[in-house]
Amino acid sequence: MGESVGTLLELDVTGIAHGGISVARHDGRVVFVSDAIPGEKVVARVTEDRKKSFWRADTVEVLEPSEHRVAHVWPEAALERDPAERPGGAEFGHIALAHQRTLKRDVLLDSFARFAHTDLVETLGHDVIVEAAPGDDEANGLGWRTRVRLHVDEDGTAGPFAARSHTVVPVTGLPLATAVVEQGAPLGRGGLPGASVVDVLAPAGAEGARLVIDEQRPTVVTETVGDRSFAVDDNGFWQVHRAAPAVLTAAVQDLVDRERLDAEGQHLDLYGGVGLLAAALGDLIGPKARVTSVESAPRATEHAQANLAEWLGARAETGRVDRWLARTVASLTAAERTRFRTGTIVLDPPRSGAGRETVVQIAALQPAQVVYVACDPVALARDVATFADLGYRLEALRAVDLFPHTHHMEAVARLVPVA
């Protein structure tokens, strides 16, 4: 732990780091500070001592507040509460909503500078903004989560974990959740004896919330995006923000370069889930689109096959994306190679990114364009750097704040072959 743990430090906060933590220095050492804002002077208690690298600390008092500091949107996460008892999941809740997006922009630019050696503004030829999702400004970034995971302590009390901890924190409300989810969440003490995890969700149009407790048998629910319906398991993956499926559908369609979109090409949706983005691509191409969705979860693949049934050339395959790509690249005929070279590839990998092996296999297919949906700016920047090594350049990017009051965001990028 180190002798410094528990020490109170007076710190000048100078920047923001990936992960939603502010940055300060003490006697030349980097200190990552929670619940602070760049520009503030705070008192923080050291919680972790990495002697040769950095310290972590929790803000306990603000001496000189930022003009962007506001009352925390989740009262139980406010400074007045002991840091060990502050629920995690709203680490930007003390920052004015517009400034949260400024900080996220800063992290995005810094991620590309550090990990892709790219000046994002210079590369794109215009400034980068983090866009608001529809309705979020009017609601002050509240009421957007259609899915919430709560953990259950040994007494049967459900709640979120404390920040960077596995300690369950009892709370009386969930301000980031939709009203239906918040009302249906079992937040009373001792209400779930013997359980360990409960997911609370409200599919589109649901009148009440569903509870999925531990390894409960999945039930198929229906999510609606525009005039299209998607079958998905209640314990399966679906975008959390109420507007995210529609926003990402529109962003992908916007980022696809229509001049590079060949209706005769072979198109891919990698990490495809239940087919949301394959459908977005299929709508652009038309009813004869050849779109293959690749997903490692068998149940999601089954749903994707049904959800994409209107496209005659659509299919969904179960497999790890890297292994599926390796098999596919190794077995292509000359005609298949031609179709992939005129195809578009959409990918929406997990937070860790696609990774070098997968990017190498994608580039080996020589697609006309790649549209990359990312929930982590560092992972995106690393993969963009790998694409650059393999002859693909970043041509366009949009960033959207689909996680208000947290440090997370989504970015959608288009990569094309270097001329």
Secondary structure, DSSP 8 states (H G I E B T S, - for coil): --TTTT-EEEEEEEEEETTTEEEEEETTEEEEEET--TT-EEEEEEEEEETTTEEEEEEEEEEE--TTB---SSGGGSTTS-GGGSBSS-TTTTB-HHHHHHHHHHHHHHHHHHHS---HHHHHTS---EEE-TTTTTTTT-S-BSEEEEEE-TTS-EE-BBTTS--B---S--TTB-HHHHHHS--STT-STT--EEEEE--TT-SS-EEEETT----EEEEEETTEEEEEETTS---SBTTHHHHHHHHHHHHS-GGG--TTSEEEEET-TTSHHHHHHHHHH-TT-EEEEEES-HHHHHHHHHHTTTSTT-EEEES-HHHHHHHHHHH--HHHHHHHHT-EEEE---TT-S-HHHHHHHHHT--SEEEEEES-HHHHHHHHHHHHHTTEEEEEEEEEE-STTSS--EEEEEEEE--
